[in-house]
Amino acid sequence: MNRAFTLIELLIVIAIVGILASVMVPTIGDGHALAQMTVCKTNQRQLVFGALNYRNDHQEHPPAVVSVQVHWDDKTILWQYLDQAENRMVCPEHDDPIYSTTGYNYNTNLGDEYQLGSGITVKGISISDCAHPASCAMFGDGHNNKFMRATLSNISIRCGGRQSFRHRGATVVGWLDGHVSTQEIKFDNNCSEEKLVGFLSEDNTAYDPRILQLP
């Protein structure tokens, strides 16, 4: 003989389902965020390896800027060393494609940088000057700019070259030695009060491999 649920039993079942749902929803959200971050780390790892292959071929780091129209992410510079098309290597959390298609920025200290208006190309840091490649940023989650600026660089441009801490308060960084990691500590350096935007270090040590001299 089948017995129907009583009202109390039904309420207990509903309560249990509600508790399970409250536990599972954050877990699902965390899993999604982790998957997004993993995609971003994979993309940046490819960018780093592409830049290292460029360096092996040319004995110098990829140029940040060649001309007004040609930058590091041009198909004639870095993208020729990558297997993926540019529109398939976008950070999943990137939502402002106006200044950067992919959402990633490149450390301008490492490559040649064209000085707009003067026609002079200034050489970046040479390979031999890279004393601590594991602590020097090469690529990162850019904030509205595909050029990464050092913390204490020219004030008129540095604030436009900060990192976006968009992965639940963390930013993904591809380092000069080839490894990729995340960082939650950010430094504002008086640029603005934007909550998820900042620098990787309080000085230039994360951007200029000549600053820190390792034994």
Beta strands, then each sheet from edge to edge (+ up, - down):
strand 1: 104-107
strand 2: 113-115
strand 3: 120-122
strand 4: 137-141
strand 5: 147-148
strand 6: 163-164
strand 7: 171-175
strand 8: 180-183
strand 9: 197-198
sheet 1: 5+ 1+ 4- 7+ 8-
sheet 2: 2+ 3-
sheet 3: 6+ 9-
end
